[in-house]
Amino acid sequence: MNTSRLPAEQLATALERAVRRNFPVTESARVRDFVRTDRGFATETFLFDVEDESGCLPMVFRRPPEMSLFPDYDLLRQVLVMRRLAGTGIPVAEPLWLDREGEELGSPYFVMNRLTGEAPSDYPSYHSAGNYFEAAPEQRERMWWGCVDTIADIHRLDWRALGLDFLGMPKYGSAPVEQIVNYLDEALTWATEGEQPEIYRRAITYLRDNLYQPEHVTLCWGDARMSNILYDSDFRVSGVLDWEIAYLGDHEADLGWLLFLDWASSEFEGHPPLPGTPTRAETIAHYENRTGMPVRNLRYNEILAAVLLSVPLLRMANRVQLPPEMNITGFCTTRLEQLLP
C-alpha cells in the first residue's frame, strides 16, 4: 500500500494547485463539488468543477485504485487512446493533463473534461433501474442501436493510421486471438495467485484449443457495454467512456462483451430484457449490416468476455478475501458453464 497516497478527502485541495499550474485559469480558481463516482471499479474516478472569474468548467479526475485489478494497468494507455480518437467522430473525453509520477497527490493521475449526458445504470442493472429502465420502448431501442452503432464505428476506424499499434500484445504471441488468450491465462494466474478455479482452466483450454485467425483485426474498445455510453435527453449517444482495457483483436470480441453483459443484466437476474431491447439475432444482423463484417465466432468471444471480466473480480475476491456467500463472479461462471462444451 502506498502510504503517500492522499485520501479522497484531501484530494481536492491538492488538485487545486495542480489545476492552476496545468490549465489556463486564474490564481483565484477553486475546485468545487469534488465527489467520487461509483461507476466502474478498475479506475478511481471523481467528478469536480473548476470555478474562476470566467466561469465553471466540469472535469473528471482519475487515478489507479489502491489495489490494482489488472496486471498491466497503465493510465497512459487510456490517455493515448482518447487523444488519438479525437476527431474520429467517436465522442470521447479530452485528457487535459497526465501526471505519471503523481508525487504531489501520492499516485499517478490524469484530468479530463467531463462529457454531458447520462449513462444507463450499472448496479442495479439498467434493465431494473436508471434512464434505460425509465425510457419508453422506442427510446430503449434508440439507445441500444446507438451503442451497437458506436461499437461498429470503433471497429471501422483505421487503427494503424491513428497510431494505435501500441495496443498490440506481441509478447503473448504472433496473432491477436492467441495474444489475448495467453494474456488472460497469465492474468488469471496473477489474479488468483496461482489457484485458478477449474471452470477458468476449462475456459482457457477451450480458447487455446480453438484459436482462429480473425478476418478483421480492429481496435477493440474492451469494455463495450450500455453502461459505458452517455446519452443525451433525446436518448442519443453523447459520450463513450472507459478505455482501460482497449486492445487490438477480433471485432467480434466487443459484440460478445455487449451481449454477455446484457444477458447478465437480464436473464441472469431472473427477468427478460425490457420491451424495446432488440434481440440477439437482430443485434448481430444490425452490426453485420453496419460494418460489413460477418459474425462467425460469437460463442468463442462470449467465453472470452466472461474470462476477461473475471480477472478484476477474482483479484478483488482473492485479495479482499470476501465471504463465500459474496460470489461476485457468479454471473461469469454461470455463463461459462452454459457456453463451454
C-alpha positions as CSV (number, residue, x, y, z in Angstrom):
1,M,0.0,0.0,0.0
2,N,1.3,3.5,-0.9
3,T,1.4,5.4,2.4
4,S,1.9,8.7,0.5
5,R,-1.4,8.2,-1.5
6,L,-3.7,11.0,-0.5
7,P,-7.1,10.0,1.0
8,A,-10.1,11.2,-1.0
9,E,-11.0,14.0,1.4
10,Q,-7.6,15.6,0.8
11,L,-7.5,15.4,-3.0
12,A,-9.5,18.5,-3.8
13,T,-7.1,20.8,-2.0
14,A,-4.0,19.3,-3.6
15,L,-5.6,19.1,-7.0
16,E,-6.5,22.8,-6.9
17,R,-2.8,23.7,-7.0
18,A,-2.2,21.3,-9.9
19,V,-5.2,22.8,-11.8
20,R,-3.7,26.3,-11.6
21,R,-0.4,25.0,-13.0
22,N,-1.7,22.9,-15.8
23,F,-4.8,24.6,-17.0
24,P,-5.4,28.2,-18.2
25,V,-7.3,29.5,-15.1
26,T,-6.6,32.4,-12.8
27,E,-5.0,32.2,-9.4
28,S,-8.4,32.5,-7.9
29,A,-9.5,29.2,-9.4
30,R,-11.1,26.8,-7.0
31,V,-12.1,23.1,-7.1
32,R,-15.7,22.7,-6.2
33,D,-18.1,19.8,-5.6
34,F,-15.3,17.1,-5.7
35,V,-17.2,13.8,-5.4
36,R,-16.4,10.2,-6.1
37,T,-18.5,8.4,-8.6
38,D,-19.2,4.7,-8.1
39,R,-19.2,4.0,-11.8
40,G,-16.5,1.4,-12.8
41,F,-14.0,-0.1,-10.4
42,A,-10.8,-0.5,-12.4
43,T,-10.1,3.2,-12.0
44,E,-10.9,5.5,-9.1
45,T,-13.0,8.4,-10.6
46,F,-14.0,11.7,-9.2
47,L,-16.2,14.5,-10.7
48,F,-15.5,18.1,-9.9
49,D,-15.9,21.7,-11.1
50,V,-13.2,24.4,-11.6
51,E,-14.5,27.9,-10.9
52,D,-12.8,31.2,-11.5
53,E,-13.9,34.7,-12.8
54,S,-14.5,33.3,-16.3
55,G,-17.0,30.6,-15.2
56,C,-17.3,27.0,-14.3
57,L,-15.6,24.0,-16.0
58,P,-16.8,20.4,-15.3
59,M,-13.9,18.0,-15.1
60,V,-13.0,14.4,-14.2
61,F,-10.1,13.2,-12.1
62,R,-8.9,9.5,-12.4
63,R,-6.3,7.6,-10.6
64,P,-5.4,3.9,-10.2
65,P,-7.3,2.1,-7.5
66,E,-5.4,1.3,-4.3
67,M,-5.3,-2.3,-5.3
68,S,-4.6,-2.9,-9.0
69,L,-7.2,-5.1,-10.7
70,F,-5.3,-5.8,-13.9
71,P,-1.6,-6.8,-14.0
72,D,-0.8,-4.3,-16.8
73,Y,-2.8,-1.3,-15.6
74,D,-1.5,1.9,-17.1
75,L,-3.1,5.4,-17.1
76,L,-1.0,6.4,-20.2
77,R,-2.8,3.7,-22.2
78,Q,-6.2,5.3,-21.6
79,V,-4.9,8.8,-22.2
80,L,-3.3,7.9,-25.5
81,V,-6.4,6.1,-26.8
82,M,-8.6,9.0,-26.1
83,R,-6.2,11.5,-27.6
84,R,-5.9,9.5,-30.7
85,L,-9.6,9.1,-31.1
86,A,-10.1,12.8,-31.0
87,G,-11.5,13.9,-34.4
88,T,-12.7,10.5,-35.4
89,G,-16.3,11.1,-34.6
90,I,-16.2,8.8,-31.5
91,P,-17.3,11.2,-28.7
92,V,-14.5,10.7,-26.1
93,A,-13.4,13.0,-23.3
94,E,-10.3,15.2,-23.9
95,P,-7.5,14.4,-21.5
96,L,-6.2,17.7,-20.2
97,W,-3.0,16.5,-18.5
98,L,-1.4,13.4,-17.2
99,D,0.9,13.1,-14.2
100,R,2.6,9.8,-14.3
101,E,4.7,10.4,-11.2
102,G,2.0,11.9,-9.0
103,E,4.3,12.9,-6.2
104,E,2.0,15.7,-5.1
105,L,-1.1,13.5,-4.8
106,G,0.7,10.3,-3.9
107,S,-0.3,8.4,-7.1
108,P,-0.3,8.9,-10.8
109,Y,-3.5,10.6,-12.2
110,F,-5.0,12.4,-15.1
111,V,-7.6,15.0,-15.6
112,M,-10.0,15.2,-18.5
113,N,-13.1,17.3,-19.4
114,R,-16.5,16.0,-18.4
115,L,-18.9,14.9,-21.2
116,T,-22.5,15.7,-20.9
117,G,-25.2,13.0,-20.7
118,E,-26.4,10.1,-18.5
119,A,-25.2,6.5,-18.7
120,P,-27.5,3.5,-18.1
121,S,-27.3,2.1,-14.6
122,D,-24.6,-0.4,-13.7
123,Y,-25.6,-1.5,-10.2
124,P,-28.6,-2.2,-10.1
125,S,-28.6,-3.1,-13.8
126,Y,-30.1,-0.9,-16.5
127,H,-32.9,-3.4,-17.0
128,S,-34.1,-2.7,-13.5
129,A,-33.2,1.0,-12.8
130,G,-31.9,4.2,-14.4
131,N,-32.6,6.0,-17.6
132,Y,-32.8,2.8,-19.8
133,F,-35.4,1.3,-17.3
134,E,-37.4,4.6,-17.2
135,A,-37.4,5.1,-21.0
136,A,-40.2,4.2,-23.4
137,P,-39.7,1.0,-25.5
138,E,-38.9,3.1,-28.7
139,Q,-36.4,5.2,-26.7
140,R,-34.7,2.0,-25.4
141,E,-34.4,0.8,-28.9
142,R,-32.7,4.0,-29.9
143,M,-30.3,3.7,-27.0
144,W,-29.4,0.1,-27.9
145,W,-28.8,0.9,-31.6
146,G,-26.7,3.9,-30.5
147,C,-24.5,1.6,-28.5
148,V,-24.2,-1.0,-31.3
149,D,-23.5,1.7,-33.9
150,T,-20.8,3.1,-31.7
151,I,-19.1,-0.3,-31.5
152,A,-19.4,-0.6,-35.2
153,D,-17.9,2.9,-35.8
154,I,-15.0,2.0,-33.5
155,H,-14.3,-1.2,-35.5
156,R,-14.3,0.7,-38.8
157,L,-11.5,3.0,-37.7
158,D,-8.1,2.6,-39.2
159,W,-6.1,1.9,-36.1
160,R,-2.8,1.9,-37.9
161,A,-3.4,5.5,-39.2
162,L,-4.4,6.5,-35.7
163,G,-1.2,5.3,-34.2
164,L,-2.9,2.6,-32.0
165,D,-0.5,-0.2,-32.9
166,F,0.9,0.1,-29.3
167,L,-2.3,-1.8,-28.2
168,G,-1.0,-5.0,-29.7
169,M,0.5,-7.6,-27.4
170,P,3.3,-9.3,-29.3
171,K,4.9,-10.7,-26.2
172,Y,1.9,-13.0,-25.9
173,G,2.1,-14.5,-29.3
174,S,2.1,-13.7,-33.0
175,A,-1.6,-13.4,-33.7
176,P,-4.3,-11.3,-32.0
177,V,-6.6,-14.0,-30.6
178,E,-3.6,-16.0,-29.4
179,Q,-2.3,-12.9,-27.7
180,I,-5.4,-12.1,-25.7
181,V,-5.8,-15.8,-24.7
182,N,-2.3,-16.0,-23.4
183,Y,-2.7,-12.7,-21.7
184,L,-5.8,-14.0,-20.0
185,D,-4.1,-17.1,-18.8
186,E,-1.3,-15.1,-17.2
187,A,-3.8,-12.5,-15.8
188,L,-5.9,-15.2,-14.2
189,T,-2.9,-16.8,-12.5
190,W,-1.9,-13.3,-11.2
191,A,-5.5,-12.5,-10.0
192,T,-5.8,-15.9,-8.2
193,E,-2.2,-16.1,-7.1
194,G,-1.8,-19.4,-9.0
195,E,-5.1,-21.0,-7.9
196,Q,-7.3,-20.8,-11.0
197,P,-10.7,-22.3,-10.4
198,E,-11.5,-25.3,-12.6
199,I,-14.1,-23.5,-14.7
200,Y,-11.4,-21.0,-15.8
201,R,-8.9,-23.7,-16.5
202,R,-11.5,-25.3,-18.8
203,A,-12.2,-22.0,-20.4
204,I,-8.6,-21.2,-21.2
205,T,-8.1,-24.8,-22.5
206,Y,-11.2,-24.3,-24.8
207,L,-10.0,-20.9,-26.0
208,R,-6.5,-22.2,-26.7
209,D,-7.7,-25.4,-28.4
210,N,-10.0,-23.3,-30.7
211,L,-7.7,-20.5,-31.7
212,Y,-8.5,-18.9,-35.1
213,Q,-7.3,-16.2,-37.4
214,P,-9.8,-13.3,-37.3
215,E,-11.0,-12.0,-40.7
216,H,-10.7,-8.4,-39.4
217,V,-8.3,-7.1,-36.7
218,T,-9.8,-3.9,-35.2
219,L,-9.5,-1.6,-32.3
220,C,-11.4,-3.3,-29.5
221,W,-13.0,-1.0,-27.0
222,G,-12.6,-3.8,-24.4
223,D,-15.5,-2.6,-22.2
224,A,-18.2,-2.3,-24.8
225,R,-21.5,-2.1,-22.8
226,M,-24.5,0.1,-22.4
227,S,-23.3,1.4,-19.1
228,N,-20.3,3.0,-20.7
229,I,-22.3,5.1,-23.1
230,L,-23.6,8.6,-22.2
231,Y,-27.0,9.5,-23.7
232,D,-28.5,13.0,-24.2
233,S,-32.1,14.0,-23.4
234,D,-33.1,12.6,-26.8
235,F,-31.5,9.2,-26.0
236,R,-28.7,9.6,-28.5
237,V,-25.1,8.9,-27.8
238,S,-23.2,11.9,-26.3
239,G,-20.1,10.1,-24.9
240,V,-18.1,6.9,-24.9
241,L,-16.4,6.0,-21.6
242,D,-13.7,3.7,-20.1
243,W,-10.8,2.7,-22.3
244,E,-8.7,0.9,-19.7
245,I,-8.7,-2.4,-21.5
246,A,-8.6,-1.4,-25.1
247,Y,-6.6,-3.7,-27.3
248,L,-6.2,-4.9,-30.9
249,G,-8.2,-8.1,-31.7
250,D,-11.2,-9.7,-33.4
251,H,-14.0,-7.3,-33.9
252,E,-16.5,-9.9,-32.5
253,A,-14.9,-9.5,-29.0
254,D,-16.8,-6.3,-28.3
255,L,-20.1,-7.7,-29.6
256,G,-19.6,-10.7,-27.4
257,W,-18.9,-8.5,-24.4
258,L,-22.1,-6.4,-25.0
259,L,-24.3,-9.5,-25.4
260,F,-22.7,-11.3,-22.4
261,L,-23.3,-8.3,-20.1
262,D,-26.8,-7.7,-21.4
263,W,-27.6,-11.4,-20.5
264,A,-26.0,-10.8,-17.1
265,S,-28.3,-7.7,-16.6
266,S,-31.5,-9.5,-17.6
267,E,-31.8,-13.3,-17.8
268,F,-29.2,-14.0,-15.2
269,E,-31.1,-11.7,-12.8
270,G,-34.3,-13.7,-13.5
271,H,-36.1,-11.4,-15.8
272,P,-36.3,-10.8,-19.6
273,P,-34.8,-7.8,-21.3
274,L,-37.0,-4.8,-21.2
275,P,-39.5,-4.1,-24.0
276,G,-37.8,-2.3,-26.9
277,T,-34.5,-4.1,-26.4
278,P,-33.5,-5.6,-29.7
279,T,-33.0,-9.4,-29.7
280,R,-29.6,-11.1,-30.0
281,A,-30.3,-12.1,-33.7
282,E,-31.4,-8.5,-34.5
283,T,-28.3,-7.1,-32.9
284,I,-26.0,-9.4,-34.9
285,A,-27.8,-8.6,-38.1
286,H,-27.6,-4.9,-37.5
287,Y,-23.9,-5.0,-36.6
288,E,-23.1,-7.0,-39.7
289,N,-25.1,-4.6,-41.9
290,R,-23.4,-1.6,-40.4
291,T,-19.8,-2.9,-40.6
292,G,-19.9,-5.3,-43.5
293,M,-18.0,-7.7,-41.1
294,P,-19.5,-11.2,-40.6
295,V,-20.1,-12.6,-37.1
296,R,-18.9,-16.2,-37.0
297,N,-17.2,-16.7,-33.6
298,L,-19.6,-15.1,-31.2
299,R,-19.7,-18.1,-28.8
300,Y,-15.9,-18.1,-28.6
301,N,-15.9,-14.3,-27.9
302,E,-18.6,-14.5,-25.2
303,I,-16.4,-17.1,-23.4
304,L,-13.5,-14.7,-23.8
305,A,-15.6,-11.9,-22.4
306,A,-16.6,-13.9,-19.3
307,V,-13.0,-14.8,-18.6
308,L,-11.7,-11.3,-19.2
309,L,-14.3,-9.7,-16.8
310,S,-13.4,-12.4,-14.2
311,V,-9.9,-11.1,-13.9
312,P,-10.6,-8.0,-11.8
313,L,-13.4,-9.8,-9.9
314,L,-11.2,-12.7,-8.9
315,R,-8.5,-10.3,-7.9
316,M,-10.9,-8.5,-5.6
317,A,-12.3,-11.7,-4.2
318,N,-8.9,-13.2,-3.6
319,R,-7.1,-10.1,-2.1
320,V,-10.0,-8.9,0.0
321,Q,-11.0,-12.4,0.9
322,L,-14.7,-12.0,0.5
323,P,-17.0,-14.5,2.3
324,P,-18.2,-17.4,0.1
325,E,-21.8,-16.0,0.0
326,M,-20.5,-12.9,-1.8
327,N,-20.0,-14.7,-5.1
328,I,-19.1,-11.7,-7.3
329,T,-18.0,-13.9,-10.2
330,G,-21.3,-15.9,-10.2
331,F,-22.6,-14.5,-13.4
332,C,-19.3,-15.2,-15.2
333,T,-19.1,-18.8,-14.1
334,T,-22.8,-19.4,-14.9
335,R,-22.3,-18.2,-18.4
336,L,-19.1,-20.2,-18.9
337,E,-21.0,-23.3,-17.7
338,Q,-23.7,-22.6,-20.3
339,L,-21.3,-21.9,-23.2
340,L,-18.4,-24.4,-22.6
341,P,-18.9,-27.8,-24.3
